[in-house]
Every structure is written in C-alpha cells, then in structure tokens.
Amino acid sequence: MKLRHVMLTFFVLISTILILSCTSGETGKPKGTLSVSELLQNPVYDTEVEIYGKVSLLD
C-alpha cells in the first residue's frame, strides 16, 4: 500500500513538471526577438532582426 502511494506521488510530480515545462514556453516571447506587431509599430531598417509569431488562417 505504501509503495502504491509513493509511486502515485512520483507519477503526479513528474506529470506536473512535464506539463509546466511544455506550457511555459508558449506564453513568453523568445529572448532577443520581436513580435510581428512590435516590428510593425517600430520598423527597423538596414538591420537583421528576429521575429516570432503564430501563423494562422492557412488553408
């Protein structure tokens, strides 16, 4: 019975860590990048920039 409790606790802990690590990258922007809207608001010319964004409405 105690072994089951320990295994269940371990499983829940590992599952929680995996879920948090998978979802945390989606909410923050990558370091050193601009969003497409930021670039459109403040255009940068003659400089290489990195942008990020989500592509949608593609058929």
Residue pairs with C-beta under 8 A, 6 or more apart in sequence:
29 35
29 52
30 50
30 52
32 50
33 49
33 50
33 51
33 52
34 44
34 49
34 50
34 51
34 52
35 51
35 52
35 53
36 51
36 52
36 53
39 49
39 51
